[in-house]
Amino acid sequence: MLGLLMPLAGLLGLEVEGLSHRIKGLAVVYALILTSAVLGVGFLIAAGFIALSAIAGPLNATLIFAAGFLAIALAVYIGLAISESNRRKRLAARRRSSDTGAFLTTAALTALPLLTRSPMLLKLGIPAAALAALALLRDKDNDDS
């Protein structure tokens, strides 16, 4: 990763040595912060287990903690499944919209030679097509906002 960033930083006129030294230092500091946080959470869980086992007994405390962690895992899984389902629905709707636009464009281009043969349709068709295109563009802009 740093191999790609260093030439880019050189092109931008940044001090490459100072930048790489700073990135490495920040990586070490963030690794220490993460390690300390994980250990702190682990000791909090252990303290909670010890306190609960003093109240409810070791077997009951173990069962309660197991059920709690399984419930957390199930909640995270359900949340992930819901968000993935929503993402797939948005992607399918985007594909359908794109396919519909491609189909309409193909149909219009296919019908174009037929329309150009009739002078009456040519005089009425060009303004109608322009108005339809304007309406479609206006609807598309409203959907985005």
N, C-alpha and C positions, 0 to 999 in steps of 0.2 A: 504494500500500500504506500509506504513512504517512497518507494522507488518511482511511483507515478507522480506523487505530490512534489517531489524535489525539483524536477525539471520545470514543472508548471510554476512553482514559486520563483525559480530563477528567471523565467520569462517575465514574471510580474515585477521583478526587481526587488524581491524580498531577500533578506539575509537567510541563505539556505542553512548555514551551520547553526545559527541562532534559533531558527524555526524548528529544525530537527531536534535540537537539544531540548527545546521547550516542549515539543510534542512527546518526546520520550519521558521527560520528567512528569508531565501531566498524566501519562499512562500509568506510571508507577504509583503516583499519588491516588489516582482513581482506583487502582487495583487494591491498594491498602484500605481505602474507604470501603470498598465492596466487601473485602474479607472481614473487616471489623464489624460491618453491619450484619453479615451472615452469622458470624459468631455470636453477636449480641442477640439476634433473634433466636438462635439455638439455645442460648442460656435462659432467655425468657420462657421459652417453651419448656425447658427442663425445670425451671422454678415453678411454673404453673403445674406441671405434672407432680412435682414433689408436694406442693400445697394440696392439690386435689387428692393425692394418694393418702395424705394424712387425714383428710376428711372422709373420703369414701372408700378407702382401701386400695391396695395396689391393682388388683384385678379390675375393679370398677373404673378406676382412673385410666387404666390402659384402654378399656373399651370405650370410655367417653372420648378420649383423645383420638382413637382410631375413627370413631364415628364422625367426630368434628372434622378431621382432615379429609375423610372420604366425602363429606358434604361439601367442603370447600372445593375439592377436585371436581365433583359433579356440577357445582354451580359454574365453575370456570369452563367446563366442557360444554354446558348448555349455552352459556354466553357466546362461546366461540362458534357453536353450531348455528345459532341465530344470526350472528354477524356474517358468517359465511353464506348462509341462505340468502340474506339480504344482498350481499355482494353479487351472488349469482343471478338474482332476479334483476338487478340493475344492469348487469352485463348482457343478459338475454334481451331486455328491453332496448338497450342500445343497439344490439345486433339486429333486432327486428326493425327498428327505425332505419338503420342503415340499409337493410335489405329492401325495405319498402321504397326508400329513395332511389335505390339502384333500379328496382323494377319499374318505377314511374319514369325514370330517365330513359330506360331502354324502350319502354312503350312509346314515349314521346318521339324518340329518334326513329323508331320503326314507322310511326304514323306520319312523320314529317314529309316524305315524298308524296304521299297521298294528299296531304293538305296543300302542298304547293301546286298541284295540278288544277285545283279549283280556285279561280280568282276571288270568288265571294268568301270562301273559307279563309283564304290568305289575308283578305282585308279585315275579317273579323277575328281570325285565329291569333294573329300576332298580338293585338292589344289584350285579348283574353288570356293568352299565355303569360304575358307580362304581368297582368293583374294577379293571376294565379301564383306566379313565382313570388311576387311581392307579398301576397297573403301567406304563403308558406314560410318565407323568410321572417315575416313579422311574428308568426306563431312560434317559430324556432327560437327567436330572441326572447319571447315571453317565457318560454319553458326554462331557459337558462337562468333567468333572474328570479 
